[in-house]
Amino acid sequence: MNENFSVAISYNGSLGYVEYDDAQKKVIVVLGDEDGKRKAENFLTTIHEIQIPHETLLDFTAEKINPQADVESLKIALTRLWETTGVHVDWSRPVDYVKAHPHY
């Protein structure tokens, strides 16, 4: 059974999550704040050129990242989500708890 990748997010006091449907190659954003949801959806459905680190602190290459291509690409894009949209990725918050209790 293929389990989808999910991570908790928050925006303006609203909790939610981003989920990646591997079968459909689709990013799903669930967030009570419509502005934050729209910003996250727009960012996570757009191809971005991102500086990817390699061997040293000075060794970067610009790569085009499509967040919908696969889970690893989504994870890279998620590292830039807050800076661009203000939507915070809560990597350490248990996503199952957020799904059951989508509020603070």
NORSUL-V463222 format. One record per pair of residues at least 4 apart in sequence whose ideal C-beta (glycine too) atoms are under 8 Angstrom apart, sorted by the first residue. I is the first residue (numbers start at 1). J is the second residue. Records with the same first field share a line. If there is no record, write none. Layout:
I = J, J
//
This chain:
2 = 22, 23
4 = 19, 20, 21, 22
5 = 19, 20, 22, 71, 74, 75
6 = 17, 18, 19, 20, 95, 99
7 = 17, 18, 78, 89, 90, 91, 95
8 = 15, 16, 17, 89, 90, 91, 93, 94, 95, 98
9 = 15, 16, 17, 18, 29, 31, 36, 40, 81, 87, 88, 89, 90
10 = 14, 15, 16, 87, 88, 90, 93
11 = 16, 31, 33, 35, 36, 37, 39, 40, 85, 86, 87, 88
12 = 33, 35, 36
13 = 33, 104
14 = 31, 32, 33, 36, 102, 103
15 = 31, 32, 90, 93, 98, 101, 102, 103, 104
16 = 29, 30, 31, 32, 33, 36, 37, 98, 102
17 = 29, 30, 31, 95, 98, 99
18 = 27, 28, 29, 30, 40, 44, 74, 78, 89
19 = 27, 28, 30
20 = 26, 27, 28, 71, 74
21 = 25, 26, 27, 28
22 = 70, 71
25 = 68, 69, 70
26 = 68
27 = 41, 44, 45, 67, 68, 74
29 = 37, 40, 41, 44
30 = 37, 102
31 = 36, 37, 40, 87
32 = 37, 102, 103
33 = 37
34 = 38
35 = 39
36 = 40, 85, 86, 87
37 = 41
38 = 42
39 = 43, 85, 86, 87
40 = 44, 81, 85, 87
41 = 45
42 = 46, 85
43 = 48, 67, 77, 80, 81, 84, 85, 87
44 = 67, 68, 74, 77, 78, 81
45 = 67, 68
46 = 67
47 = 64, 65, 66, 67
48 = 64, 65, 67, 77, 80
49 = 62, 63, 64, 65
50 = 62, 63, 65, 76, 77, 80
51 = 60, 61, 62
52 = 60, 61, 62, 63, 65, 76
53 = 57, 59, 60
54 = 59, 60, 61
55 = 59
65 = 69, 73, 76, 77
66 = 73
67 = 73, 74, 76, 77, 78
68 = 73, 74
69 = 73, 74
70 = 74
71 = 75
72 = 76
73 = 77
74 = 78
75 = 79
76 = 80
77 = 81
78 = 89
79 = 89
80 = 84
81 = 85, 87, 88, 89
82 = 86, 87, 88, 89
90 = 98
93 = 97, 98
94 = 98
95 = 99
96 = 100
97 = 101
98 = 102
//
